[in-house]
Each structure stands twice: as structure tokens, then as C-alpha cells.
Amino acid sequence: MEDDQWKKLMVAMAGLTVFLLVIMGSMIAFLIILHTNPDLFYSQKEPPQLVQETFQEDELIEDGVHMATGFVEGEGLMMVVNNCTNCHSAKLVTQNRFTKEGWIQVIRWMQETQGLWDLGPNEAVIVEYLSKHYAPEPRGRRKPLEVEWYSLEE
């Protein structure tokens, strides 16, 4: 290798060394600043705290309807809210209508295929609530229309 090429290589290596030292120095300075004053780079906002008022709003009932879910007020309501709406929307419950036996079959199906936990003694209260408030409705013809008749003038 000639002297001229050798000098160019040494200058390039020196420049690269200086560049790497500057980068390393910057990283060390950044870490020192971060360690001594983390507020500069991280938000220290506290996560929102659940307050008692929020919990009470979840239990708000107006005109016999649980406002958070749309469930009908009745004995076992909060047990149904706590056990059913952990996995799915309340609408999935309210759009279905089953007898007591039907609700038990649905619960067994959810336990066997969907990972529903054993409800233990709560099951009787839940099934009673569901079969009372979400039982099959008799279906038939629609209600007659209420029409105000009027005569046409010729």
C-alpha cells in the first residue's frame, strides 16, 4: 500500500473513531440525564383512579332498568351483571329468551365450550333471574294497527 493511501485510511479511521466517541459520549450523557431527572422524558401522570361514584353509576337503575346493561331490575340482577357481562355484552342475554331448562343448557354449553367458570350456588339465583325476566314470549300475530280512518271528499 502506498503512503498516500495509507494516510487516507488513517484519516478515515481517526474520523470514524471520533464519530463513535461522540455517539458514545452522547449516549452516556443521555443516560445520566435520564437517571437524574426522569421527568424530562417520561410522563409522571398517575393513572386514573376508580372512585366510588363510578361504581355507583354502574349500579344506577331508572324505571326498573339497570342503565349500564339494560337488564330488568330484580333479585339476582347484580349477580347476572357480574357473571355474564365479564365475557359478553348484556345484549347477548337480552336478545335471547329461554325457559329455566333452556338457560341451564346455555350455561352448560358455555361451561363446556366457552370457559365459563362453575357458578356454584350462584347458578340457581342467576337461572331464576334469567328465566323470570328473559323467558320465552308468546308469539303470534302482530298487534292490530291503530288507524284513524277518514273519508275522502270528492
QUIPE-V122745 format. One record per residue. N is the residue number from 1. RES is the residue in one letter. SS is DSSP state (alpha for helix, beta for strand, coil for the rest). PHI is phi in degrees with one decimal (* if undefined). Layout:
n=N res=RES ss=SS phi=PHI
n=N res=RES ss=SS phi=PHI
This chain:
n=1 res=M ss=coil phi=*
n=2 res=E ss=coil phi=-79.6
n=3 res=D ss=alpha phi=-59.2
n=4 res=D ss=alpha phi=-65.3
n=5 res=Q ss=alpha phi=-68.1
n=6 res=W ss=alpha phi=-64.0
n=7 res=K ss=alpha phi=-63.9
n=8 res=K ss=alpha phi=-61.2
n=9 res=L ss=alpha phi=-64.0
n=10 res=M ss=alpha phi=-66.3
n=11 res=V ss=alpha phi=-64.9
n=12 res=A ss=alpha phi=-63.4
n=13 res=M ss=alpha phi=-65.3
n=14 res=A ss=alpha phi=-64.8
n=15 res=G ss=alpha phi=-63.1
n=16 res=L ss=alpha phi=-64.1
n=17 res=T ss=alpha phi=-63.4
n=18 res=V ss=alpha phi=-62.2
n=19 res=F ss=alpha phi=-60.0
n=20 res=L ss=alpha phi=-64.9
n=21 res=L ss=alpha phi=-64.6
n=22 res=V ss=alpha phi=-63.8
n=23 res=I ss=alpha phi=-61.6
n=24 res=M ss=alpha phi=-63.1
n=25 res=G ss=alpha phi=-62.5
n=26 res=S ss=alpha phi=-63.8
n=27 res=M ss=alpha phi=-64.7
n=28 res=I ss=alpha phi=-63.8
n=29 res=A ss=alpha phi=-61.1
n=30 res=F ss=alpha phi=-60.2
n=31 res=L ss=alpha phi=-65.1
n=32 res=I ss=alpha phi=-65.8
n=33 res=I ss=alpha phi=-63.2
n=34 res=L ss=alpha phi=-61.1
n=35 res=H ss=alpha phi=-68.9
n=36 res=T ss=alpha phi=-85.1
n=37 res=N ss=coil phi=-146.6
n=38 res=P ss=alpha phi=-67.4
n=39 res=D ss=alpha phi=-63.2
n=40 res=L ss=alpha phi=-65.7
n=41 res=F ss=coil phi=-116.6
n=42 res=Y ss=coil phi=-119.5
n=43 res=S ss=coil phi=-74.4
n=44 res=Q ss=coil phi=-101.5
n=45 res=K ss=coil phi=-64.4
n=46 res=E ss=coil phi=-78.4
n=47 res=P ss=coil phi=-63.7
n=48 res=P ss=coil phi=-60.0
n=49 res=Q ss=coil phi=-96.1
n=50 res=L ss=coil phi=-74.1
n=51 res=V ss=coil phi=-113.2
n=52 res=Q ss=alpha phi=-58.4
n=53 res=E ss=alpha phi=-61.4
n=54 res=T ss=alpha phi=-62.4
n=55 res=F ss=alpha phi=-62.1
n=56 res=Q ss=alpha phi=-67.1
n=57 res=E ss=alpha phi=-62.1
n=58 res=D ss=alpha phi=-65.3
n=59 res=E ss=coil phi=-101.0
n=60 res=L ss=coil phi=-64.4
n=61 res=I ss=beta phi=-123.5
n=62 res=E ss=beta phi=-128.3
n=63 res=D ss=coil phi=51.8
n=64 res=G ss=coil phi=76.7
n=65 res=V ss=beta phi=-125.4
n=66 res=H ss=beta phi=-70.1
n=67 res=M ss=coil phi=-64.8
n=68 res=A ss=coil phi=-72.1
n=69 res=T ss=coil phi=-119.3
n=70 res=G ss=coil phi=88.0
n=71 res=F ss=coil phi=-71.0
n=72 res=V ss=beta phi=-73.1
n=73 res=E ss=coil phi=-66.6
n=74 res=G ss=coil phi=174.3
n=75 res=E ss=coil phi=-63.8
n=76 res=G ss=coil phi=97.1
n=77 res=L ss=alpha phi=-54.9
n=78 res=M ss=alpha phi=-68.5
n=79 res=M ss=alpha phi=-67.0
n=80 res=V ss=alpha phi=-67.8
n=81 res=V ss=alpha phi=-58.7
n=82 res=N ss=alpha phi=-69.5
n=83 res=N ss=alpha phi=-96.4
n=84 res=C ss=alpha phi=-93.7
n=85 res=T ss=coil phi=-85.1
n=86 res=N ss=coil phi=-70.6
n=87 res=C ss=coil phi=-110.0
n=88 res=H ss=coil phi=-149.5
n=89 res=S ss=coil phi=-66.3
n=90 res=A ss=alpha phi=-63.1
n=91 res=K ss=alpha phi=-62.0
n=92 res=L ss=alpha phi=-63.7
n=93 res=V ss=alpha phi=-78.0
n=94 res=T ss=alpha phi=-68.6
n=95 res=Q ss=coil phi=-84.5
n=96 res=N ss=coil phi=-105.7
n=97 res=R ss=coil phi=-136.6
n=98 res=F ss=coil phi=-138.7
n=99 res=T ss=coil phi=-75.5
n=100 res=K ss=alpha phi=-57.5
n=101 res=E ss=alpha phi=-64.3
n=102 res=G ss=alpha phi=-64.6
n=103 res=W ss=alpha phi=-64.9
n=104 res=I ss=alpha phi=-63.5
n=105 res=Q ss=alpha phi=-62.4
n=106 res=V ss=alpha phi=-64.2
n=107 res=I ss=alpha phi=-62.2
n=108 res=R ss=alpha phi=-61.6
n=109 res=W ss=alpha phi=-61.5
n=110 res=M ss=alpha phi=-64.2
n=111 res=Q ss=alpha phi=-69.8
n=112 res=E ss=alpha phi=-77.7
n=113 res=T ss=alpha phi=-119.0
n=114 res=Q ss=coil phi=-114.6
n=115 res=G ss=coil phi=83.5
n=116 res=L ss=coil phi=-66.5
n=117 res=W ss=coil phi=-73.6
n=118 res=D ss=coil phi=-68.6
n=119 res=L ss=coil phi=-81.2
n=120 res=G ss=coil phi=57.2
n=121 res=P ss=coil phi=-67.1
n=122 res=N ss=alpha phi=-69.9
n=123 res=E ss=alpha phi=-59.1
n=124 res=A ss=alpha phi=-61.7
n=125 res=V ss=alpha phi=-66.9
n=126 res=I ss=alpha phi=-64.5
n=127 res=V ss=alpha phi=-64.2
n=128 res=E ss=alpha phi=-62.2
n=129 res=Y ss=alpha phi=-60.9
n=130 res=L ss=alpha phi=-63.7
n=131 res=S ss=alpha phi=-71.7
n=132 res=K ss=alpha phi=-80.7
n=133 res=H ss=alpha phi=-97.2
n=134 res=Y ss=coil phi=-131.5
n=135 res=A ss=coil phi=-87.1
n=136 res=P ss=coil phi=-59.5
n=137 res=E ss=coil phi=-102.1
n=138 res=P ss=coil phi=-62.6
n=139 res=R ss=coil phi=-109.2
n=140 res=G ss=coil phi=-163.2
n=141 res=R ss=coil phi=-67.1
n=142 res=R ss=coil phi=-67.5
n=143 res=K ss=coil phi=-64.3
n=144 res=P ss=coil phi=-62.2
n=145 res=L ss=coil phi=-71.0
n=146 res=E ss=coil phi=-98.1
n=147 res=V ss=coil phi=-118.8
n=148 res=E ss=coil phi=-90.5
n=149 res=W ss=coil phi=-85.6
n=150 res=Y ss=coil phi=-142.5
n=151 res=S ss=coil phi=-99.6
n=152 res=L ss=coil phi=-86.4
n=153 res=E ss=coil phi=-91.5
n=154 res=E ss=coil phi=-95.5
